[in-house]
Amino acid sequence: MNFNDTLIIAVDFDGTIVEDAYPKIGKPQMFAFETLKMLQDKGHRLILWTYRFGDKLDEAVNFCKENGVIFYAVNSSFPEEEFNNDASRKINADLFIDDRNFGGFPGWGEIYQELTNSQPPKIEKKKGLFGLFK
């Protein structure tokens, strides 16, 4: 797979973008939003592919939007797709990122390195009491 080509990437929410705290929203996984934004900046289409539905799905979509990630599609292969019982529920994607992969979730740092062949961006650490003192 050539990551220089535009890919459709399906990404799970609970346990992948955020720590698993379902039905609540967990803390963002380290490098999750940075990596997702980088993928979008490179032209890849991201699909949120999650067990969530209804209000819980809306909460997840809004949480991602607040963190700078707006998905190409949500629980569907493309934005206009309407789910019905006449078609498979499987998402059409080039790549799936999920904490339930065989072997487990490697972490966003490793995913970033694999997709870009470079080190993940550094997160600025706050010093002192909540960053007030340096």
C-alpha positions in Angstrom: 0.0 0.0 0.0 1.4 3.4 -1.0 0.6 6.0 1.6 1.4 8.8 -0.9 -1.8 7.8 -2.7 -5.1 9.1 -1.3 -6.6 6.4 1.0 -9.9 5.9 2.6 -9.2 5.1 6.2 -11.9 3.8 8.6 -11.1 4.7 12.3 -12.8 3.3 15.4 -13.6 5.7 18.3 -13.7 4.0 21.7 -10.3 2.5 22.6 -8.7 4.0 19.4 -9.2 7.8 19.1 -10.0 8.0 22.8 -9.5 5.7 25.8 -12.3 3.2 26.1 -14.8 4.6 28.6 -18.0 3.8 26.7 -20.7 5.1 27.1 -18.8 8.1 28.2 -16.0 9.7 26.1 -12.6 8.8 27.3 -9.4 11.0 27.2 -7.9 11.4 23.8 -5.2 8.8 23.0 -1.7 10.3 22.7 -1.1 11.6 19.1 -4.6 10.5 17.9 -5.9 13.9 16.8 -2.4 15.1 15.6 -2.1 12.0 13.4 -5.7 12.2 12.1 -5.3 15.8 11.2 -2.0 15.0 9.4 -3.7 12.2 7.4 -6.5 14.7 6.4 -3.9 17.3 5.5 -2.3 14.8 3.1 -5.7 14.2 1.4 -6.7 10.9 3.0 -10.5 10.5 3.6 -11.3 9.5 7.2 -14.4 7.5 8.1 -15.5 7.2 11.7 -16.4 3.6 12.0 -17.8 2.9 15.5 -20.4 0.9 17.5 -21.9 4.1 18.7 -25.3 5.3 17.4 -27.9 7.9 18.1 -26.9 10.5 20.8 -23.7 8.7 21.7 -22.6 8.8 18.1 -23.4 12.5 17.9 -21.3 13.1 21.0 -18.3 11.3 19.5 -18.6 13.2 16.2 -18.9 16.5 18.0 -15.9 15.6 20.3 -13.8 14.9 17.2 -15.0 18.1 15.5 -14.0 20.1 18.7 -10.6 18.6 18.4 -10.2 19.6 14.7 -11.3 16.4 12.9 -14.3 16.3 10.6 -14.9 12.9 9.0 -15.6 12.3 5.3 -18.3 9.8 6.4 -19.7 8.3 9.6 -20.5 4.6 9.8 -20.9 4.5 6.1 -18.6 4.2 3.0 -19.5 7.7 1.7 -21.6 10.6 3.0 -24.7 10.0 0.8 -24.9 6.3 1.7 -28.1 5.3 3.5 -28.1 2.1 5.5 -30.7 -0.5 4.9 -31.0 -4.2 5.3 -30.4 -4.8 1.5 -26.7 -4.2 1.7 -23.7 -5.3 3.8 -22.9 -3.2 6.9 -19.2 -3.5 6.0 -17.4 -0.2 5.3 -15.4 0.1 2.1 -12.0 1.4 3.1 -8.4 0.9 2.2 -7.2 0.7 5.8 -8.9 0.1 9.2 -7.5 1.5 12.5 -9.0 -0.2 15.5 -8.0 -1.2 19.0 -9.4 -4.7 18.3 -6.9 -5.5 15.6 -5.2 -8.8 15.7 -2.3 -8.1 18.0 -3.9 -5.1 19.6 -3.7 -1.4 19.0 -0.1 -0.3 18.4 -0.7 3.3 19.4 -0.8 6.5 17.4 2.9 7.2 17.6 3.6 3.9 15.8 0.8 4.4 13.3 2.2 7.9 12.5 5.7 6.5 12.0 4.4 3.7 9.8 2.4 6.1 7.6 5.0 8.8 7.3 8.3 7.1 7.9 9.1 9.8 10.5 8.8 10.5 14.2 5.5 11.7 15.6 5.2 15.4 16.5 6.4 16.3 20.0 3.8 17.3 22.6 4.9 20.3 24.6 5.1 19.4 28.2 3.9 21.9 30.7 6.3 22.7 33.5 5.7 23.5 37.1 2.2 23.8 38.6 -0.1 23.3 35.6 2.3 25.1 33.3 2.2 28.3 35.3 5.9 28.1 36.3 8.8 27.2 34.0 
